[in-house]
Amino acid sequence: MSIIHDVMAAQNGGKTAFSGIRDQIKDLRTENIAQLAVKAGQLEDVIALWYGEGDLVTPAFIRDAAKASLDQGETFYVPDMRGHPRLRNALSAYQTQLHGQSIDVMRSTVAPSGMQALYIALALIADAGSNVVYVAPQWPNIHNAIHLVGAEPRAVALDFDGDWHLDLDKLFAACDARTRAIFLSTPANPTGWTASSQEMAALLEFSRKTGIWIISDEVYGRLYFEGDVAPSMLPIANDEDRIITINSFSKAWAMTGWRIGWLTHPKSVVDQLSAMTQYINSGTAAFVQAGAVAALEQGEPLVSDIRGRIKQNLDVLYSSLADVPSILLSEKPKGGMYAFMRLEGVPDAREACTTILEKSRVGLAPGHLFGQSSAGFMRMCVFREQTLFQTAVTRMVEALN
């Protein structure tokens, strides 16, 4: 990149257009598994488990709803850019029933992807000179989205002693007068750590005492193995608490490519979110929203099936790797769609991921992508067809032994 800049600068009086972009953007890079993907392209029969995506095609009842919307000519702007009334009413009914707490229809805003819902939430709250404290290890998009809005990302690592634990005192101590929000994912990507109801209550109490917002990414909330839904902020917060939850149709309804999510927020910020939605994305496609309505209204058997597939594969993995002495497994996750493991005595897993890829043809994501506190770990997505997943695990066991 520097060579390109030098050549172009020589042609443009010593400067390139790059010199004129925002400082927050100049050092922004995509965090990915590019090197491993290039290596995988040179190998045959690779089972790629590094992506946070299942292999289940979106079921027909959701696809058919979107097709019907297209056939009915719903290809125009949706006038209410915060979401089609059908979808926002469905979200209100769904969340009210799921959490046992009335969630007013005005409290949800639809966005084209959970990532954009998250970005809108950050842009609503944080700005230059402020900071956002977040729980790590964490999906890299969080750190970079905080940076992108101009705020300082401030990581607080979970403690690990064979299982993952949140030290609330350490988390609260990281906050100061410039802290606008605490961000957490629960169940978490990549660790599977899930906040307890008591931890959620403590976060809410801290928010009420300090005025600091809580942004709770609950995208994996339905992929929870100890009930229908993981502990959430929504049952305990009132309409005007400084709480925003982020959600998406991607994981629990097998809709990653549809790019649709939502945020649930206080009613008093509706006008501002309406304006932000208009200026950031101008709304979400009507036929995509029609598919989302079908997912909410008819999708409970699908959610249960996906949850069962993931739990079954986690059971297979933990049983198979239990006797591999070099692998250190955490306690089995309470939710999510990942296993997060490490090789004993390996401080940085990048080389280990390359070795496993070469020896077993199984692709894992190295832990440094999720923060330095997890550099020695490897993430495996377990949302795969069972026979294929069993093949991947068998190969890994043979390679590691």
Secondary structure, 3 states (H helix, E strand, C coil): CHHHHHHHHHHCCCCCHHHHCCHHHHCCCCCCCHHHHHHHCCCCCCEECCCCCCCCCCCHHHHHHHHHHHHCCCCCCCCCCCCCHHHHHHHHHHHHHHHCCCCCHHHEEEECCHHHHHHHHHHHHCCCCCEEEEEECCCHHHHHHHHHCCCEEEEEECEECCCEECCHHHHHHCCCCCEEEEEEECCCCCCCCCCCHHHHHHHHHHHHHHCCEEEEECCCCCCECCCCCCCCCCCCCCCCCCEEEEEECCCCCCCHHHCCEEEECCHHHHHHHHHHHHHHCCCCCHHHHHHHHHHHHHCHHHHHHHHHHHHHHHHHHHHHHCCCCCEEECCCCCECCEEEEEECCCCCCHHHHHHHHHHHCEECEEHHHHCHHHCCEEEEECCCCHHHHHHHHHHHHHHHC
